[in-house]
Structures are given as structure tokens and as C-alpha cells.
Amino acid sequence: MQTVKAIKVSEASIASKVTACPVEQAIHVIGGKWKLLVLRSLLLNGPQGYNRLLASVKGISAKELTESW
């Protein structure tokens, strides 16, 4: 009968060997509470000025819109 030795591998070493997923990279870049909503508004309504964009994204403050980018 053969015995199998357990090998302890850290999660960090496994993560470093895995290639980066494009979706994961996109989520990292786009992440944030307001960015997806701003992008959605731009996609649906096309190019917009600051005030129109501020009005089209419900709940976002002027400060948050300025700091989101």
C-alpha cells in the first residue's frame, strides 16, 4: 500500500501561479459604489455634461461624482 504525503501550500503561492482573469481585472478597475452607475448612465444616455450626469445618477452627490474619477 502506498502512502501519500500531505503537502502544505500557502494560498499566496497558489494565487501567484494563477494567471490573472480579465474579468477580475475589469472588476478591480471599475469597482466602486458609483462607477458602475455612472458608466450605466453614459451607456444609456450617451455623452453628458457634468450637471446632466449628476441628475441622471440617482443618489450621487456632486462631491462623490467628482471623486469617483
N, C-alpha and C positions, 0 to 999 in steps of 0.2 A: 504494500500500500504506500502511495506517495503522500507526503505531507506538503502542504502549501504554506509558505511563509507570508505573513501579512506585511505589506509594505505601507508605511505611513507616508502619505504625500500631502503636503500642505495645499490648501485651496489657492494660495498665491502662485505656487509653481504651476498648477494646472491652468490657472487663468492666463498666465504669461505665455503658455504654449498654444492657447486657442487664438485663432485669428479673429480680428475684430469684425463684428457683424455690421453691415452697412445700416441696418435698421436701428441698431443700438447706437451707432454713431449719430444718426439723424436725430434720435430722441434726445441724446445728450446736447446737441447743438440747439435744437428747437425748444427744449424743455423750459419750463417756467409756467406760472399760472396764466399769464396773459398772452404769451406769444402765439399760442395756437389760435386763440380767439381773434387776435389781430390778423394773423395770416388768413383765417377763415373769412374775415370781413373783406380783406383785399382780394381774395379769390372770388368771392361772390359779387362784390361791387366794383371791382377794378381799381385802378389808381385813385387815391383820395387825398385830399388835403388833410392837414392835421386836425382841424376842427370837425370835419365830416367824419374822419376816422374815430375821433373821440366820441362823437354822437352815436356811431354805429356799433361800438363795442359797449354793450350794457354793463354798467357797474365799475368800469375802469375810471380812475381819477386821472386828471391831467398829469400829475406827478408820476403815477405808475406808467402811463403811456410814454412819457419822456424817458423814464429809467429802463423800460423794457428793452430798449435797443441800445 
